[in-house]
Amino acid sequence: MEVNHQTAGRAEVLSVSFHLNGELVQVNTSPVARVVDVLRDELDQTGTKLSCGIGRCGACSILVNGKLTVSCLLLAYQLDGASVTTIEGLSGQGEMDPVQEAFLEEGGFQCGYCTPGMVMAVKSLLDSNHEPDQHAIQGALAGNLCRCTGYGGIIRSVQCAAAKRNAVR
């Protein structure tokens, strides 16, 4: 990580390198830039949504070094050397991730705004728990808010995604 202190009242510029969806990227940005803004505005990863901006809704959830993280509370310098996966990084070679397929099949969304964060939360859950029960599913989704669905379709989507992943094992 390289910090370039500029003079004459200009803001600091920070050079941060990290892997984004498997590719090494380098960004020159403000040290206090939120990761959600860097992803959306500088790296064109617009699937990551900004809603509450205070870490309560989960719409901006991403995986950082495999751990579910809300990107609105993360600053750019914290990504240096990290591995980041956004919703765009789940689809490989034109194929959707089983979690994405399950959300489509089971109607796990309505307006779709919370869906990227929900999908990332479910991926994180299923990476660590191959057969989650109702309690584990509810716990994993506790940080993600949806104002449209009532969660029935979302929970069915999680169960479907778990079944899909277990069938492949």
C-alpha positions as CSV (number, residue, x, y, z in Angstrom):
1,M,0.0,0.0,0.0
2,E,1.4,3.3,-1.0
3,V,0.2,6.7,0.4
4,N,1.0,9.8,-1.7
5,H,0.7,12.9,0.4
6,Q,-0.1,15.8,-1.9
7,T,0.4,19.5,-1.0
8,A,-1.6,22.7,-1.4
9,G,-4.7,21.4,0.4
10,R,-5.3,18.5,-1.9
11,A,-6.5,15.2,-0.4
12,E,-4.3,12.3,0.1
13,V,-4.4,9.6,-2.5
14,L,-4.0,6.0,-1.6
15,S,-2.9,3.2,-3.9
16,V,-4.6,-0.1,-3.0
17,S,-4.0,-3.4,-4.7
18,F,-6.3,-6.4,-4.2
19,H,-7.9,-9.3,-6.0
20,L,-11.4,-8.5,-7.2
21,N,-13.4,-11.5,-8.5
22,G,-10.1,-13.3,-9.2
23,E,-8.3,-10.4,-10.9
24,L,-5.6,-8.2,-9.5
25,V,-6.7,-4.6,-9.4
26,Q,-5.1,-1.4,-8.2
27,V,-7.1,1.7,-7.3
28,N,-5.8,5.2,-6.4
29,T,-8.4,6.7,-4.1
30,S,-9.0,8.6,-0.9
31,P,-8.0,6.8,2.2
32,V,-11.4,7.4,3.6
33,A,-13.3,6.2,0.6
34,R,-15.9,3.6,1.4
35,V,-15.4,0.3,-0.4
36,V,-19.0,0.3,-1.7
37,D,-18.2,3.6,-3.5
38,V,-14.9,2.4,-4.8
39,L,-16.6,-0.8,-6.2
40,R,-19.5,1.0,-7.8
41,D,-17.9,4.3,-8.9
42,E,-14.3,3.3,-9.7
43,L,-14.5,-0.4,-10.6
44,D,-18.0,-0.5,-12.2
45,Q,-19.2,-3.3,-9.9
46,T,-22.8,-1.9,-9.7
47,G,-24.3,-5.1,-8.5
48,T,-23.2,-4.2,-5.0
49,K,-26.0,-1.9,-3.8
50,L,-25.9,1.0,-1.4
51,S,-29.0,1.4,0.8
52,C,-28.7,2.4,4.4
53,G,-25.0,3.4,4.4
54,I,-24.7,2.4,8.1
55,G,-24.2,-1.3,8.0
56,R,-27.8,-2.3,8.9
57,C,-29.4,-3.5,5.7
58,G,-26.9,-5.8,4.1
59,A,-27.6,-4.6,0.5
60,C,-23.9,-3.9,0.0
61,S,-22.6,-7.2,1.3
62,I,-19.5,-8.7,-0.3
63,L,-17.0,-11.4,0.6
64,V,-13.6,-10.2,1.8
65,N,-11.1,-13.1,2.2
66,G,-14.2,-15.3,2.2
67,K,-15.9,-13.5,5.0
68,L,-19.2,-11.7,4.6
69,T,-18.7,-8.0,5.0
70,V,-20.8,-4.9,4.5
71,S,-18.9,-2.7,2.2
72,C,-20.4,0.6,3.4
73,L,-18.5,0.3,6.6
74,L,-15.2,-0.8,5.1
75,L,-12.6,1.7,4.0
76,A,-10.5,1.3,0.9
77,Y,-7.2,0.9,2.7
78,Q,-8.6,-2.1,4.4
79,L,-8.7,-4.0,1.1
80,D,-4.9,-3.8,0.4
81,G,-3.8,-7.4,-0.3
82,A,-7.3,-8.8,0.2
83,S,-9.4,-11.1,-2.0
84,V,-12.8,-9.6,-2.7
85,T,-15.8,-11.3,-4.3
86,T,-18.9,-9.3,-5.4
87,I,-22.1,-10.5,-6.8
88,E,-20.5,-10.2,-10.3
89,G,-17.8,-12.6,-9.3
90,L,-20.2,-15.5,-8.5
91,S,-21.1,-16.2,-12.1
92,G,-18.3,-18.2,-13.8
93,Q,-18.0,-18.7,-17.6
94,G,-21.6,-17.7,-18.2
95,E,-23.1,-20.0,-15.6
96,M,-24.9,-18.8,-12.5
97,D,-23.9,-19.9,-9.0
98,P,-26.3,-22.4,-7.5
99,V,-27.4,-19.7,-5.0
100,Q,-28.3,-17.4,-7.9
101,E,-30.2,-20.2,-9.7
102,A,-32.1,-21.0,-6.5
103,F,-33.2,-17.4,-6.0
104,L,-34.6,-17.4,-9.6
105,E,-36.3,-20.7,-9.2
106,E,-37.9,-20.1,-5.8
107,G,-38.8,-16.4,-6.3
108,G,-36.4,-15.2,-3.6
109,F,-36.8,-11.6,-4.7
110,Q,-39.3,-9.0,-5.8
111,C,-37.8,-5.6,-6.6
112,G,-34.3,-7.2,-6.5
113,Y,-32.5,-4.4,-4.6
114,C,-31.6,-6.5,-1.6
115,T,-30.9,-9.6,-3.7
116,P,-27.2,-9.2,-4.3
117,G,-26.6,-8.8,-0.6
118,M,-28.9,-11.7,0.2
119,V,-27.1,-13.9,-2.3
120,M,-23.7,-13.1,-0.9
121,A,-25.0,-13.9,2.7
122,V,-26.4,-17.2,1.5
123,K,-23.1,-18.1,-0.3
124,S,-21.2,-17.3,2.9
125,L,-23.6,-19.5,4.9
126,L,-23.4,-22.4,2.5
127,D,-19.6,-22.2,2.3
128,S,-19.5,-23.0,6.0
129,N,-22.7,-25.0,6.6
130,H,-23.7,-27.4,3.9
131,E,-27.0,-28.4,5.5
132,P,-28.3,-25.3,7.4
133,D,-31.5,-25.7,9.4
134,Q,-34.1,-23.0,9.8
135,H,-32.4,-21.4,12.7
136,A,-29.0,-21.2,10.9
137,I,-30.7,-19.7,7.8
138,Q,-32.5,-17.1,9.9
139,G,-29.2,-16.3,11.7
140,A,-27.3,-15.9,8.4
141,L,-29.9,-13.6,7.0
142,A,-30.3,-11.5,10.1
143,G,-28.1,-8.8,8.7
144,N,-30.0,-8.5,5.5
145,L,-33.3,-6.6,5.2
146,C,-35.9,-7.1,2.5
147,R,-39.0,-4.9,2.5
148,C,-40.8,-6.7,-0.3
149,T,-40.9,-10.5,0.1
150,G,-41.8,-11.5,3.6
151,Y,-38.7,-13.8,3.4
152,G,-40.7,-17.0,2.5
153,G,-39.2,-17.1,-1.0
154,I,-35.8,-16.2,0.3
155,I,-35.8,-19.1,2.8
156,R,-37.0,-21.5,0.1
157,S,-34.1,-20.2,-2.0
158,V,-31.6,-21.0,0.6
159,Q,-33.0,-24.5,1.1
160,C,-33.0,-25.1,-2.7
161,A,-29.4,-23.7,-3.0
162,A,-28.2,-26.1,-0.2
163,A,-29.9,-29.0,-2.0
164,K,-28.3,-28.1,-5.3
165,R,-24.8,-27.7,-3.8
166,N,-25.1,-31.0,-1.9
167,A,-26.3,-32.8,-5.1
168,V,-23.0,-31.8,-6.8
169,R,-20.8,-33.0,-3.9
